[in-house]
Amino acid sequence: MSEAATGGSRFSRRSVITGAAGAAVATSLVLGGGRAEAGVPTGAWGHGGAATLRGADVVVKLGRTRQGKFGLMFPNLKPYTPPESALTRLAATMVDRRPPAPDPSAARDGFDNFAVPSGYTFLGQFIDHDITLDHTPLEQATADPQGIRNFESPALDLGSVYGRGPTADPHLYDTARRPAGFLKVDIRDGVEDLPRDASGKAVVGDARNDENLIIAQLHAAFLCLHNTLMESGMSFAAARQQVTWRYQWLVVNDYLPRMCGADVVQSMLERPKTGLGLRFKNSLYKPQNLTKPMMPLEFAVAAYRFGHTMIRPEYELHDNHTKPIFGAEGYDLRGRRSVQREDRIDWSYFFDIPGMSVPEGRNFARLVDAKLSLPLATLPATVVGDSPVAALAERNLLRSVRLGLPGGKAVATAMRLTPLTDQQLGVNDPKLGGDVPLWYYVLREAEVLKGSRVLGPVGARIVAECILGFIALDPTSYFSSGFTREPGYGMGAFLVEAGVVQLDERMAPDPEVPDLPEEPELPEDPGLPEAPDAQEPPT
C-alpha cells in the first residue's frame, strides 16, 4: 500500500525519489544553537550563516553544467568575479539606518510596503525551510560532498510539519490521541506553541522553524490546522493532504502574486483542455533529472534572498507589545524558547483576517529595495558564530561570488531584457567590472522598475518559475488534482480555520473578505501533445 494509504510516512516525491534524502541546505543559512540533522545548519534567525552548504559549490568544484542538489539556470554564463573588497564597499551602502521603534505606527518612514502585511515575510521563510529541508544520513552526506547522488529535491510538502511520517518520526505525533496521526502541539493558557522537551528544545520536523517567535507560532498554526481537520473526522492521510494542498494553493494564489505580480504567475500556468489540475509552463528552470530536480543557485543564493530586505527592525506582536528582531537576549524576537503569553501573536498585526479591522500598529513588510534594516548590519554571535563578517548584505554578496554565480546584468541579457545601467543600479565603482551581484541586481530592479512593491522581471521570473516548478514536479501536489479554495481565501482565512486567531472587539459587524490577488484566470491548454518544457531535459 502507499504511504498515504497507510498513514505511515510522507506521501510526497521525497520518499520515492531515492532511498536517501539529501543533505539539508538552507537558502537562509543558520548557525549556532540547536542540533542539526546531517549537514543541516541551525540557529537563531536563519539569515546569513557562513557554513559551506553541501552541494552549493558543485559548479565551482565540478563544472558549470553539473547538477545535483544544486545547479545553474544559466550554465553558459561566466561567473562574476569582482574583488571582494568591492563587494564590502557595496554592502556598506545597503543599510537602512533607522533603529527599531517602540511601535511600528510611530515609524512610518516611507519604507513600508502597504500592499504586503509583514506576515508574508515569515511565510517566505517558512517556504524556504520547507523546500530546503533534507534528511540525508550523515555517512551518505559525507560520502557525497557535492550532493550529486544523495540529496533531497525541493518540494513544498510540509516535511517540517510532518517529518517522515508517524512511523519514521513518531516523536512528532501525539500517541495518546486516537485515531493515530494527531500532531503534538503545546497549547498553554491559550498560547499555541511548538511542542518542547524538558530542556525547552522544540520537537519539530525542522529546528529552523524555532529560530524566532513569529515563525514558531506560524508553524504551530499548521499543527493546529492538521489536528482540527482530524477532529472533524478526517483520517491522518486525508488531513495531511488537505493541509498540504491548502498551503501549496496559498503559495501560488496569495504569496507569489504579492511578491512577483499576478501577471507573472498567470503567465506560467494553464488549465488543461480536458481533465483537472494545472500545467506549468517554464522557460528557465530546466533540471536535467526530472525525478531528482536540482535547486538553481540563482534562486537559492540570489533571487529568493529578496526577503531579507523585507525584514523590519521591530514587530508589534499585539496591542502595545513591540519587540526588536535583535536586541537584549530574551527581550527580542529570537526563538529557541517557549512562547510566553505576552508574546502570543495577534495575527491581525501580520495578515488580513476576514472580518477583522486593521490595527493601528499593523506591521507591514519593508519595501523591496537595496537596503536592509539596521539590525541586519550587525548580526549577533548566535547567528554568525566566529565569523568576522556580521553584516548580512556583505555575507550575501560574498557568497554569490564564491559559489560561481553570474552577474545580474549578464542574467538580464540572457533573459533578453535590457539590463539596468550603472546609474539605475546606483553604482560607480570601476572595481565592480561593469556588473553587480545577481542578488543586488534583483533588489535594485524591484526598486527602479516596480517602485519596490514587487519584484522586477529578472527576480520575479526566477522566484516564481522555481517555486512553481518545485510544485509541478511533485506528482502529489494540488496541480494534479481539482483542488481549489474559494475566492479571497488567503493566509488570514487559513489561520482562522486553524483556530489560532483571537476574536476581539475589532471584529467588524459585517465581515468582508479581504482584498487579495484573485486566483489567476488561466488560459486553456491548446491541446499540444508535448509536455511543458520542464518535462524535457535541456539540450
C-alpha positions in Angstrom: 0.0 0.0 0.0 1.1 3.6 -0.5 2.3 5.6 2.5 -0.7 7.9 2.0 -3.0 4.9 2.4 -1.2 3.6 5.5 -0.5 6.9 7.1 2.9 5.6 7.8 5.2 8.1 6.2 5.3 11.1 3.9 3.4 10.7 0.6 5.4 13.3 -1.4 8.0 12.7 -4.0 10.7 13.0 -1.3 10.2 9.4 -0.2 10.2 7.9 -3.6 13.0 9.8 -5.3 15.7 7.7 -3.7 16.5 5.7 -0.7 18.3 8.6 0.9 17.1 12.2 1.0 19.9 14.7 0.5 21.7 16.9 2.9 20.0 20.0 4.1 20.8 23.3 2.5 19.2 26.5 3.7 18.8 29.4 1.4 18.6 31.3 4.7 21.6 29.9 6.4 21.8 29.4 10.1 24.5 28.8 12.7 24.7 28.4 16.4 22.3 26.9 18.9 20.2 23.8 18.3 21.0 20.4 17.0 21.4 19.8 13.3 20.5 16.8 11.1 23.3 15.7 8.9 24.5 18.9 7.3 21.5 20.9 8.5 22.7 24.3 9.9 20.5 25.5 12.8 20.4 28.6 14.9 18.7 31.9 15.7 17.2 33.9 12.8 18.4 31.9 9.8 19.9 34.8 7.9 23.3 34.7 6.6 25.2 31.9 8.3 28.7 31.2 7.0 28.7 27.5 6.8 29.5 26.0 3.4 26.4 24.3 2.1 26.8 20.8 1.0 26.5 20.7 -2.8 26.3 24.5 -3.2 29.8 24.5 -4.5 29.0 21.9 -7.2 29.7 24.2 -10.2 32.9 25.6 -8.6 34.2 22.1 -7.9 32.8 20.0 -10.8 31.9 22.4 -13.6 29.2 24.8 -14.6 26.9 22.2 -16.2 26.9 19.7 -13.3 23.7 19.4 -11.3 23.0 17.6 -8.1 21.2 19.2 -5.1 22.1 22.5 -6.8 22.8 23.6 -10.3 22.7 26.7 -12.5 19.9 28.1 -14.6 22.4 29.8 -16.8 25.4 27.4 -17.0 26.7 29.1 -20.2 27.3 32.4 -18.4 30.6 33.1 -16.9 31.0 33.5 -13.1 31.0 37.1 -11.9 34.3 37.6 -10.1 34.9 41.2 -8.8 37.4 41.7 -5.9 35.8 41.0 -2.6 36.9 44.5 -1.4 34.5 46.0 -3.9 31.6 43.9 -2.5 32.4 45.0 1.0 32.1 48.6 -0.1 28.9 47.9 -1.9 27.4 46.2 1.2 28.2 49.3 3.3 25.7 51.2 1.1 22.9 48.7 1.8 22.0 49.8 5.3 18.7 51.5 6.4 19.9 53.4 9.4 16.6 53.7 11.2 16.8 52.0 14.6 14.0 49.8 16.0 11.0 51.9 17.0 8.8 51.4 20.1 5.8 51.0 17.8 5.6 50.3 14.0 2.9 53.0 13.7 5.5 55.5 15.0 8.0 54.5 12.4 6.2 55.4 9.1 9.5 56.4 7.4 8.5 55.8 3.8 9.9 52.2 3.7 6.6 50.4 4.5 5.0 48.3 1.7 1.4 48.8 2.5 0.4 46.1 0.0 2.2 43.4 1.9 1.5 42.7 5.6 4.6 41.6 7.2 3.4 38.0 7.9 4.3 37.2 4.3 8.0 37.8 5.2 7.8 34.9 7.6 5.6 32.8 5.3 8.5 33.2 2.8 10.9 32.0 5.5 8.7 29.0 6.2 8.6 28.2 2.5 12.4 28.5 2.3 12.8 26.0 5.2 10.3 23.6 3.6 12.0 23.5 0.2 15.5 23.1 1.7 14.7 20.5 4.3 16.7 17.4 3.9 17.3 14.2 5.9 20.4 12.7 4.3 22.1 10.3 6.8 25.5 11.7 7.8 27.5 8.9 6.3 25.9 9.4 2.9 26.3 13.1 3.1 30.0 12.7 3.9 30.5 10.3 1.0 28.8 12.7 -1.4 30.2 16.2 -0.5 28.9 17.9 -3.7 25.4 16.4 -3.3 25.4 14.7 -6.7 23.7 11.4 -5.7 22.3 11.5 -2.1 20.1 14.6 -1.7 16.5 15.6 -1.3 15.0 17.6 -4.0 13.0 20.8 -3.3 9.3 20.2 -2.6 6.5 22.1 -0.8 5.3 19.1 1.1 5.4 20.3 4.7 8.2 18.0 5.7 8.9 20.5 8.5 5.5 19.7 9.9 5.1 16.0 9.3 8.7 14.9 9.3 9.0 11.5 7.6 5.6 10.4 8.9 4.3 8.7 12.1 6.4 5.6 11.6 9.8 7.1 10.9 9.3 10.2 13.2 6.9 9.1 16.0 8.3 11.8 18.3 6.3 14.4 16.3 3.0 12.7 16.9 0.7 12.6 19.9 0.4 8.9 20.6 -2.1 9.4 23.4 -4.8 10.6 21.0 -7.0 8.4 18.8 -7.2 7.8 15.9 -3.5 7.8 15.3 -2.0 10.7 13.4 -2.6 13.8 15.6 0.5 16.1 15.8 2.0 17.2 19.0 1.3 20.9 19.8 1.7 22.8 23.0 -1.3 24.9 24.0 -1.0 26.7 27.4 -3.2 29.5 28.6 -4.5 30.0 25.1 -1.0 30.2 23.6 -0.2 27.9 20.7 3.5 26.9 20.8 5.7 24.2 19.3 5.9 21.1 21.4 9.1 21.1 23.5 11.1 18.6 25.5 12.2 19.1 29.2 15.1 21.4 28.1 12.8 23.7 26.1 14.0 22.4 22.7 11.3 22.3 20.1 10.2 18.8 18.9 9.6 19.6 15.3 10.5 18.3 11.8 12.8 21.3 11.2 14.6 23.1 14.1 14.9 26.2 11.9 11.2 26.9 12.5 12.1 27.7 16.1 14.5 30.5 15.1 12.2 33.3 16.1 8.9 33.7 17.9 7.0 34.6 14.8 7.9 31.6 12.6 7.5 29.3 15.7 3.9 30.4 16.1 3.3 30.2 12.3 4.5 26.6 12.4 2.2 25.9 15.4 -0.7 27.1 13.3 0.0 24.3 10.8 0.0 21.8 13.6 -3.3 23.1 14.9 -5.0 23.0 11.4 -4.0 19.4 10.9 -5.4 18.4 14.3 -8.6 20.4 13.7 -9.2 18.5 10.4 -8.6 15.2 12.1 -11.1 16.2 14.9 -13.6 16.8 12.1 -13.4 13.2 11.2 -10.6 13.1 8.5 -8.1 10.4 8.5 -4.4 11.3 9.0 -3.7 10.9 5.3 -6.7 13.0 4.3 -5.9 15.7 6.8 -2.2 15.8 5.7 -3.2 16.1 2.1 -5.7 18.8 2.8 -3.3 20.9 4.9 -0.5 20.5 2.2 -2.8 21.4 -0.7 -4.1 24.5 1.2 -0.5 25.5 1.8 0.5 25.0 -1.9 -2.6 26.8 -3.1 -1.8 29.8 -0.8 1.8 29.9 -2.1 0.5 30.0 -5.7 -2.5 32.3 -5.2 -1.6 34.5 -2.3 2.1 34.6 -1.7 3.6 34.6 -5.2 1.2 37.2 -6.6 2.2 39.6 -3.8 5.9 39.0 -4.3 6.1 38.6 -8.1 2.9 40.0 -9.5 -0.2 38.1 -10.5 0.5 38.6 -14.2 3.9 36.8 -13.9 2.2 33.9 -12.0 -0.6 33.7 -14.6 1.9 33.5 -17.5 3.4 30.3 -16.2 0.2 28.3 -15.6 -2.6 27.0 -17.7 -5.5 24.7 -17.3 -5.6 21.6 -19.4 -8.3 21.4 -22.1 -9.7 18.3 -20.5 -9.3 16.9 -17.0 -8.3 18.5 -13.8 -5.3 20.3 -12.4 -2.8 22.9 -13.7 0.0 22.7 -16.1 3.3 24.6 -15.6 4.9 26.5 -18.5 8.6 27.1 -17.9 11.4 28.8 -19.9 14.3 29.0 -17.4 14.0 26.2 -14.9 15.0 23.0 -16.7 16.5 20.4 -14.4 18.3 17.6 -16.1 16.8 14.9 -13.8 13.1 15.3 -13.5 12.8 12.8 -10.7 15.5 14.4 -8.7 15.4 18.1 -9.8 18.0 20.5 -8.6 17.6 23.8 -7.0 19.1 26.7 -9.1 21.8 28.7 -7.3 20.4 31.8 -9.0 17.3 31.2 -6.9 18.8 29.9 -3.7 21.8 32.2 -3.3 20.4 35.3 -5.0 16.8 35.9 -6.1 14.9 34.3 -3.2 17.0 36.3 -0.8 14.9 39.3 -1.7 13.0 38.6 1.6 16.0 39.9 3.6 15.1 43.4 2.5 11.5 43.0 3.7 12.5 42.4 7.4 11.6 45.2 9.7 13.7 46.3 12.7 10.8 45.7 15.0 7.4 43.9 15.1 4.3 44.6 17.2 3.0 41.2 18.3 -0.2 42.6 19.7 -1.5 45.9 21.0 1.3 47.9 22.7 3.7 45.0 22.7 6.6 45.6 20.3 9.9 43.8 20.2 13.1 44.3 18.0 14.3 41.5 15.8 17.6 41.6 17.6 18.2 43.2 21.0 19.0 42.1 24.5 18.7 38.3 24.5 15.4 37.2 26.0 13.8 40.6 25.2 13.9 40.4 21.4 12.3 38.0 18.8 14.9 35.3 18.9 13.5 31.9 19.5 14.7 28.6 20.9 12.4 29.2 23.9 8.8 28.8 25.0 6.3 31.3 23.7 5.1 33.3 26.8 1.6 34.7 27.0 2.8 38.2 26.5 4.4 37.2 23.2 1.4 35.4 21.8 0.8 36.9 18.3 -2.4 38.7 17.3 -2.3 37.6 13.7 -4.3 40.7 12.5 -1.0 42.5 13.0 0.6 40.3 10.4 -2.1 39.3 7.9 -5.5 40.4 6.7 -8.0 38.4 8.8 -11.5 38.1 7.3 -13.9 40.3 9.2 -11.3 42.0 11.4 -10.4 45.6 11.2 -6.7 46.6 10.6 -5.0 47.5 13.8 -3.3 50.9 14.0 0.1 49.2 14.6 -0.2 46.7 11.7 3.3 45.5 10.7 4.0 46.0 7.0 6.9 44.5 5.2 9.7 46.8 4.2 9.9 47.8 0.6 11.9 45.6 -1.7 15.0 47.7 -2.3 18.7 47.7 -1.9 18.6 48.5 1.8 18.4 46.1 4.8 17.2 47.1 8.2 19.8 48.3 10.7 19.8 45.2 13.0 20.9 43.1 10.0 24.1 45.1 9.6 25.4 43.7 12.9 24.1 40.2 13.3 24.6 38.7 16.8 27.1 35.9 17.5 24.1 33.4 17.8 23.8 33.8 14.0 27.3 34.5 12.7 29.4 32.4 15.1 33.0 33.3 15.0 32.8 34.9 11.5 34.3 38.4 11.3 31.6 39.4 8.8 28.5 40.4 10.7 26.6 42.3 8.0 24.0 40.2 6.2 24.4 42.2 3.0 28.1 41.5 2.8 27.6 37.9 3.6 25.1 37.5 0.8 27.3 39.4 -1.7 30.4 37.4 -0.9 28.6 34.1 -1.0 27.2 34.7 -4.5 30.7 35.3 -5.9 32.3 32.4 -4.0 29.7 30.0 -5.4 30.2 31.0 -9.0 27.0 32.9 -9.8 26.8 35.0 -12.9 26.3 38.8 -12.6 22.9 40.5 -12.6 23.4 42.3 -15.9 24.5 39.1 -17.6 21.4 37.3 -16.4 19.1 40.1 -17.6 20.8 40.0 -21.0 20.5 36.2 -21.2 16.7 36.6 -20.5 16.5 39.0 -23.4 15.9 42.0 -21.2 17.6 45.4 -21.3 19.8 45.4 -18.3 19.8 48.3 -15.8 22.5 50.9 -16.3 25.1 51.6 -13.6 23.2 54.8 -12.9 20.0 52.9 -12.3 21.9 50.4 -10.2 23.3 53.3 -8.1 26.9 52.1 -8.6 30.0 53.8 -9.9 32.9 51.6 -8.6 35.1 50.5 -11.6 36.2 47.6 -9.5 32.8 46.1 -9.9 33.7 45.4 -13.5 30.6 46.7 -15.2 28.2 44.3 -13.4 26.8 43.7 -10.0 26.0 40.5 -8.0 22.7 39.0 -9.0 21.1 39.5 -5.6 21.9 43.2 -5.6 20.6 43.5 -9.1 17.2 41.8 -8.2 16.8 44.3 -5.3 17.6 47.4 -7.4 15.5 46.2 -10.3 12.5 46.0 -8.0 13.2 49.5 -6.7 13.8 51.1 -10.2 11.2 49.3 -12.3 8.5 48.4 -9.8 8.6 51.1 -7.2 9.8 48.5 -4.6 6.3 47.0 -4.4 7.0 43.7 -6.2 10.0 42.0 -7.8 11.1 43.2 -11.2 11.3 41.0 -14.4 14.5 39.1 -13.5 13.8 38.5 -9.9 10.1 37.7 -10.4 10.7 35.2 -13.2 13.4 33.3 -11.3 11.4 33.2 -8.0 8.0 32.3 -9.5 9.4 29.8 -12.0 11.4 27.9 -9.4 8.6 27.7 -6.8 6.0 26.7 -9.4 8.4 24.2 -10.9 9.0 22.6 -7.5 5.3 22.2 -7.1 4.7 21.0 -10.7 7.4 18.3 -10.5 5.8 16.8 -7.3 3.2 14.3 -8.6 1.3 14.5 -5.3 0.8 18.3 -5.4 -2.5 20.0 -5.9 -1.5 20.7 -9.5 -2.5 17.2 -10.3 -5.9 17.5 -8.7 -9.0 19.6 -9.0 -8.3 21.2 -5.5 -9.1 24.9 -5.1 -10.3 27.3 -2.5 -13.0 30.0 -2.6 -12.0 33.4 -4.0 -10.4 35.6 -1.4 -9.0 32.6 0.6 -5.7 33.8 2.0 -3.4 33.3 4.9 -5.8 35.1 7.2 -8.6 32.6 6.4 -6.1 29.7 6.8 -5.3 30.9 10.3 -8.9 31.3 11.2 -9.5 27.8 10.0 -6.6 26.6 12.2 -8.3 28.2 15.2 -5.4 30.4 16.2 -7.0 33.8 15.6 -8.2 35.8 18.7 -11.7 37.2 18.2 -11.8 40.5 19.9 -13.5 43.9 19.9 -12.1 44.7 16.5 -14.3 42.2 14.8 -16.2 44.0 12.1 -20.0 43.9 12.4 -20.3 42.9 8.7 -17.4 40.5 7.9 -15.9 41.1 4.5 -13.4 39.0 2.5 -10.1 41.0 2.4 -8.8 42.2 -0.9 -6.4 39.5 -2.1 -5.0 38.7 -5.5 -7.6 36.9 -7.5 -7.0 33.3 -8.5 -5.5 33.5 -11.9 -7.8 33.1 -14.9 -5.6 30.7 -16.7 -5.6 30.0 -20.5 -6.7 26.6 -21.6 -4.1 24.2 -22.8 -4.4 24.3 -26.6 -4.1 20.6 -26.7 -0.5 20.2 -27.7 0.7 16.7 -27.3 4.0 17.7 -25.9 4.6 18.1 -22.1 5.7 21.5 -20.9 9.4 22.5 -21.2 10.1 21.4 -17.6 9.4 17.8 -18.7 12.3 17.9 -21.2 15.9 18.0 -20.2 17.9 20.8 -21.7 19.9 20.1 -24.8 
